[in-house]
């Protein structure tokens, strides 16, 4: 058996446990790469509870550097980027010890491949033009900040607009310097090709998958809800602004319309770290906020419907795919369905606007057979289209096939411009 080659993997957040969107993708990426390469991983822990998982991650790695990241200190540190005219996200993840470890690893091992997961980690991949570099930007983060700006007013609007502009500039520089820039869906890749036409030729995507053995309707769970409740469930990290915006809008604008016709309907918000605004929703009639739960699956399995009313969204929503894999009928906004290959009306339901949402929910609740048929079709779609091995196959070709021929890859000038972004 041939000896494995060395690969450097840079991930902005420890890729375990796979309990949120980016960790699901990065965990599957790590497992896939570790089966094929000697992986040297540099990553951060931004939640104290995640330190318990470092040993699990180390098992897959030839070497591993895990740095502590204090979110409050990182936010303060990121403000210095304003003075330097660069994206704040870079300073948020800037760490001298991590940079030194990467340098030693590149010096001590014959690393011929670098995989970067998320834009800010690209700052650690510069300076080794001989190594093939694949950057998984996941989403067009700059577009997310632009959308944030549109939803805000005052200083926050100006700050978010600043970050959108500077981060797009950096994304373009990173994409121009790497062998391939990858995204989570075809729409995200197409958007970036428009924003960064100079890198369109080596911009691509690989979609998220689902562990369909873990998320399955075959498992029977105890009911976490009260008897007689008809529950609409939303699952997601509740300190993530788009999720908070979604549940606040739904609880205040949609749920009252539904409960006016069906008073037994409840809206359950399931997810870690709910903000004060999200916790306050628990005081509204028919709304409950769980906070962290050991397993989201019982809440999805025992709900009448899964809802994803996001108004700001980038990339593929794992929460939608996971509910579909569990055979649950899902109603989602157009934004939440971006990049998901499912047939509206038979495999998933789409709603836009409070009145449309309320009507579709009430119709689905009144049709038990139709709701079950949609859930079964959703499960079939996910099993057929979203297995992780198939999803990650394009990455194998990029890591082992011919390298992109472009002067920017080896030009010192390009590396310098990347460094100054």
C-alpha positions in Angstrom: 0.0 0.0 0.0 1.4 3.4 -1.0 2.3 5.8 1.8 -0.1 8.6 2.4 0.8 12.1 1.3 0.8 15.0 3.8 -2.0 17.6 3.7 -2.6 20.8 5.8 -6.2 21.4 6.8 -7.1 24.8 8.2 -10.6 25.1 9.8 -11.9 28.1 11.7 -13.8 26.1 14.3 -13.1 22.6 15.7 -14.9 20.2 13.3 -16.7 18.3 16.1 -19.4 17.6 17.2 -21.3 17.8 13.9 -24.2 19.7 15.4 -24.3 22.8 13.3 -24.0 23.7 9.6 -20.3 24.5 9.3 -19.2 21.7 11.7 -21.2 19.1 9.8 -19.4 20.0 6.6 -16.0 20.3 8.2 -16.3 17.0 10.1 -17.2 15.1 7.0 -14.4 16.9 5.1 -11.9 15.9 7.9 -13.0 12.2 7.8 -12.9 12.1 4.1 -9.4 13.6 3.9 -8.0 11.5 6.8 -8.9 8.3 4.9 -6.6 9.5 2.1 -3.9 11.7 3.5 -1.8 12.4 6.6 -3.8 15.4 7.8 -2.1 18.2 9.8 -5.0 20.2 11.3 -5.0 23.8 12.6 -8.3 24.9 14.2 -9.9 27.0 16.9 -12.1 26.3 19.9 -14.6 29.1 20.6 -16.8 27.3 23.1 -15.4 25.9 26.3 -17.6 22.8 26.0 -15.9 21.9 22.8 -12.5 21.2 24.5 -13.8 17.8 25.4 -13.9 16.8 21.7 -10.2 17.6 20.9 -9.2 14.0 21.5 -11.9 12.8 19.1 -10.5 15.1 16.4 -6.8 14.2 17.1 -7.5 10.5 16.4 -7.9 11.4 12.7 -4.8 13.6 12.4 -1.1 13.1 12.0 -0.7 16.3 14.0 -3.1 18.9 15.4 -2.9 22.4 16.7 -6.0 23.7 18.6 -6.0 27.3 19.7 -8.4 28.9 22.1 -10.5 31.7 20.7 -12.4 34.0 23.1 -15.3 35.5 21.1 -15.3 38.7 23.2 -11.6 39.3 22.8 -11.7 38.3 19.2 -14.4 41.0 18.5 -12.3 43.6 20.2 -9.3 42.5 18.3 -11.2 42.6 15.0 -11.8 46.3 15.4 -8.2 47.0 14.7 -8.9 46.0 11.1 -10.8 49.3 10.8 -7.6 51.2 11.1 -5.8 48.9 8.6 -8.6 49.0 6.0 -9.0 45.2 6.0 -11.8 42.8 6.7 -12.6 42.4 10.4 -13.1 38.7 10.0 -9.3 38.3 9.4 -8.3 39.9 12.7 -11.0 37.9 14.5 -9.1 34.7 13.6 -5.6 36.1 13.7 -3.3 34.1 16.0 0.4 34.2 16.2 0.8 30.7 17.7 -1.3 29.2 15.0 0.7 31.0 12.3 4.0 29.7 13.9 2.6 26.1 14.1 1.6 26.2 10.4 5.1 27.5 9.5 6.8 24.7 11.4 4.5 22.1 10.0 5.2 23.2 6.4 8.9 23.2 7.2 9.0 19.8 8.9 6.7 17.8 6.6 6.5 17.3 2.8 3.1 19.0 2.6 2.0 19.2 -1.0 -1.7 20.0 -0.5 -3.5 22.7 1.6 -7.2 22.7 2.1 -8.7 25.9 3.6 -12.1 25.8 5.2 -13.7 29.2 5.4 -12.3 32.5 4.1 -10.5 33.9 7.3 -8.3 30.8 7.5 -6.8 31.6 4.1 -4.4 34.0 5.9 -2.5 30.9 7.2 -2.1 29.3 3.8 -0.1 32.0 2.1 3.6 31.7 1.3 3.8 28.2 -0.1 3.1 28.4 -3.9 4.5 25.0 -4.5 1.7 23.4 -2.5 -1.7 22.9 -4.2 -4.3 25.0 -2.4 -8.0 24.4 -2.4 -10.2 26.9 -0.6 -13.7 25.9 0.6 -15.2 29.3 1.2 -18.6 27.6 1.9 -20.7 30.7 1.4 -20.1 34.1 -0.1 -19.7 35.6 3.3 -19.4 39.1 2.0 -22.9 38.9 0.6 -24.2 37.8 4.0 -22.7 40.9 5.5 -24.2 43.0 2.7 -27.6 41.5 3.6 -27.1 42.2 7.3 -26.4 45.9 6.4 -29.7 46.1 4.5 -31.5 44.8 7.6 -29.9 47.3 10.0 -29.8 51.0 10.7 -27.4 53.5 12.1 -23.8 52.5 13.0 -24.5 48.8 12.6 -25.5 49.4 9.0 -22.2 51.2 8.3 -20.1 48.6 10.0 -21.7 45.7 8.2 -21.4 47.5 4.9 -17.7 48.1 5.6 -17.2 44.4 6.3 -19.1 43.4 3.2 -16.8 45.5 1.0 -13.5 44.6 2.6 -14.4 40.9 2.8 -15.4 40.7 -0.8 -12.0 42.2 -1.7 -10.2 39.6 0.3 -12.4 36.7 -1.1 -11.4 37.8 -4.6 -7.7 37.9 -3.7 -7.9 34.5 -2.1 -9.8 33.0 -5.0 -7.3 34.4 -7.5 -4.3 32.9 -5.7 -5.6 29.4 -5.1 -6.0 26.3 -7.3 -9.8 26.1 -6.8 -12.4 28.2 -4.9 -15.3 26.0 -3.8 -18.8 26.9 -2.4 -21.6 25.0 -0.9 -24.0 25.2 -3.8 -24.3 26.1 -7.5 -26.1 29.4 -6.8 -23.3 30.4 -4.4 -20.7 29.6 -6.9 -22.5 31.4 -9.7 -22.9 34.5 -7.5 -19.2 34.5 -6.8 -18.4 34.1 -10.4 -20.3 37.3 -11.1 -18.6 39.1 -8.2 -15.1 37.7 -9.0 -15.1 37.1 -12.8 -11.3 36.9 -12.8 -11.6 33.6 -10.9 -14.7 32.2 -12.7 -12.6 29.5 -14.4 -11.6 27.8 -11.2 -14.7 28.5 -9.1 -16.8 25.5 -8.3 -18.9 23.8 -5.6 -19.7 20.6 -3.7 -22.9 20.4 -1.9 -23.6 19.4 1.7 -24.7 15.9 2.4 -26.6 14.2 5.2 -25.9 11.2 7.4 -29.1 9.4 6.5 -28.4 6.6 9.0 -28.4 9.1 11.8 -31.2 11.2 10.6 -33.8 8.6 9.9 -37.5 8.2 10.5 -36.9 4.6 11.5 -35.9 5.5 15.1 -38.8 6.0 17.6 -38.3 8.8 20.1 -40.1 9.7 23.3 -42.3 12.7 22.8 -40.7 15.9 24.1 -44.0 17.9 23.7 -47.1 18.0 25.7 -50.0 15.7 24.7 -52.3 17.2 22.2 -49.9 19.9 20.9 -49.4 20.3 17.2 -45.9 21.6 17.0 -44.1 23.6 14.3 -40.3 23.2 15.0 -37.3 25.3 14.0 -33.8 23.9 14.8 -30.6 25.9 14.6 -27.9 27.8 16.6 -29.8 30.6 18.1 -26.9 33.0 18.5 -26.7 33.1 14.7 -28.4 36.3 13.6 -30.3 35.0 10.5 -31.8 32.2 12.7 -32.8 34.7 15.4 -34.3 37.0 12.8 -36.3 34.1 11.3 -37.9 32.9 14.5 -38.7 36.4 15.7 -40.5 37.2 12.4 -42.3 33.8 12.4 -43.4 34.0 16.1 -44.7 37.6 15.7 -46.1 37.6 12.2 -47.0 34.0 11.2 -47.9 32.1 14.3 -50.7 34.4 15.5 -52.4 33.9 12.1 -52.2 30.1 12.5 -53.3 30.0 16.1 -56.3 32.1 15.3 -57.6 29.1 13.4 -55.8 26.3 15.3 -55.2 27.3 18.9 -53.4 24.0 19.7 -50.6 24.8 17.4 -47.3 25.7 19.1 -44.0 26.9 17.8 -40.9 25.3 19.3 -37.5 26.9 18.9 -34.7 24.4 19.4 -31.1 25.4 19.5 -28.2 26.4 21.6 -27.3 29.9 22.9 -30.6 31.7 22.4 -30.1 35.5 22.6 -32.2 37.6 25.0 -34.4 38.5 22.0 -35.1 34.9 21.2 -35.6 33.9 24.9 -38.2 36.7 25.1 -40.3 34.9 22.5 -41.0 32.2 25.0 -43.3 34.7 26.7 -45.5 34.9 23.6 -48.6 32.6 23.4 -47.8 29.3 21.8 -44.0 29.8 21.7 -41.4 27.7 23.6 -37.6 28.1 23.5 -35.6 25.1 24.6 -32.0 26.3 24.5 -29.4 23.5 24.3 -30.8 20.0 24.0 -28.8 16.7 23.9 -30.4 15.6 20.7 -32.6 17.6 18.2 -34.0 14.5 16.5 -36.9 13.8 19.0 -38.0 17.4 18.5 -38.1 17.0 14.7 -39.5 13.5 14.7 -42.4 14.4 17.0 -43.3 17.8 15.4 -46.2 18.1 12.9 -44.1 20.2 10.6 -40.5 21.5 10.4 -40.3 25.2 9.4 -37.4 27.2 8.0 -38.6 30.8 7.6 -35.2 32.4 7.0 -35.2 35.8 5.4 -31.4 36.0 5.1 -29.6 32.8 4.1 -26.4 31.7 2.3 -25.6 28.3 1.0 -27.5 25.1 1.8 -29.5 24.8 5.0 -28.5 21.6 6.8 -31.5 22.0 9.1 -33.8 21.6 6.0 -32.0 18.5 4.7 -31.9 16.8 8.1 -35.6 17.3 8.6 -36.2 15.9 5.1 -34.0 12.9 5.9 -36.2 12.2 8.9 -39.2 12.0 6.7 -40.6 15.2 8.0 -42.6 17.6 5.8 -40.8 20.9 5.6 -42.1 24.4 4.8 -39.3 26.8 4.0 -38.8 30.2 2.6 -37.3 30.7 -0.9 -34.0 31.8 0.8 -33.8 28.6 2.8 -34.3 26.5 -0.2 -31.4 27.9 -2.2 -29.3 25.1 -3.5 -31.6 22.3 -2.4 -32.7 20.0 -5.1 -36.3 19.2 -4.2 -39.6 19.5 -5.9 -41.9 22.2 -4.4 -45.3 20.7 -3.6 -44.3 17.1 -3.6 -41.0 16.9 -1.7 -41.0 20.2 0.1 -43.3 23.2 0.5 -42.3 26.8 -0.1 -43.9 29.8 1.4 -43.2 33.6 1.1 -44.9 36.3 3.2 -46.9 35.9 6.5 -50.2 35.2 4.9 -48.9 32.6 2.5 -47.0 30.9 5.3 -50.1 30.7 7.5 -52.2 29.3 4.7 -49.7 26.6 3.8 -49.3 25.6 7.4 -53.0 25.3 8.0 -53.5 23.3 4.7 -50.7 20.9 5.7 -52.0 20.4 9.2 -55.4 19.6 7.8 -54.0 16.9 5.4 -52.3 14.2 7.4 -52.0 11.9 4.4 -50.5 14.6 2.2 -48.1 15.7 4.9 -46.9 12.1 5.3 -46.5 11.7 1.6 -44.3 14.8 1.3 -42.2 13.6 4.2 -41.6 10.2 2.6 -40.8 11.8 -0.8 -38.4 14.2 1.0 -36.6 11.2 2.6 -36.3 9.5 -0.7 -34.8 12.6 -2.3 -32.2 13.1 0.4 -31.1 9.5 0.3 -30.7 9.6 -3.5 -29.0 13.0 -3.8 -27.2 13.9 -0.6 -24.8 11.1 0.4 -21.5 12.5 1.6 -19.2 10.2 -0.5 -20.8 11.5 -3.7 -20.8 15.0 -2.5 -17.0 15.0 -1.8 -16.0 13.2 -5.0 -15.2 16.5 -6.8 -12.7 17.5 -4.1 -10.7 14.3 -4.8 -10.4 15.2 -8.4 -9.1 18.7 -7.6 -6.6 17.3 -5.1 -5.2 14.6 -7.4 -5.8 15.9 -10.9 -3.8 18.5 -12.9 -3.2 21.8 -11.2 -4.6 25.0 -12.5 -2.1 26.7 -14.7 -2.1 30.4 -13.7 0.7 32.8 -13.1 -1.0 34.1 -9.9 -0.3 30.8 -8.2 3.4 31.2 -8.2 3.9 34.9 -8.5 5.4 36.6 -5.5 3.3 39.7 -6.2 0.1 37.8 -5.9 1.1 36.3 -2.6 2.1 39.8 -1.3 -1.3 41.2 -2.3 -3.0 38.3 -0.5 -1.0 39.0 2.6 -2.0 42.7 2.7 -5.7 42.0 2.3 
